[in-house]
Amino acid sequence: MVQTISLETAKDVIDAAERKAQEIENPMVITVANSEGNLIAQHRMDDAWLASVNISRNKAYTSAALEMATDELAGPSQPGESLYGLQTTDDDRIVVFGGGYPLTRDGEVVGAIGVSGGQVDQDMEVAQAGVEAFEETAAQ
């Protein structure tokens, strides 16, 4: 049986990420996807950029589909590197900059979080708050 994330858990992850976004005073769009990259829940904070709706969803999709953080793709996707052009594949859904992380349970990717709305380091910080909340929930 494929493990997944419940809507309740997704909401907890989003809440934790939103608290971090409020703390750094930057509205974000936060997405939680299942292990196949399909949407479980998405939250757009007031005044978050409209473009961040799709970007956050694609960050979650990328992390689930490739089972890795999106920032790990930045280097290998540069011109001359082995994954150059990766972001133009899979119907342009692959994101090669930070803000997406897989969510794992017992060593298995069960979902992903994607965050967009700030500078890349801010997206990563907010997404990491969601990852930490997921890990606390998974440990219980």
Secondary structure, DSSP 8 states (H G I E B T S, - for coil): ------HHHHHHHHHHHHHHHHHTT---EEEEEETTS-EEEEEE-TT--THHHHHHHHHHHHHHHHTS-GGGGTTTTSTTSTTTTGGGSGGGT---SSSEEEEEETTEEEEEEEEESS-HHHHHHHHHHHHHHHHHHHH-
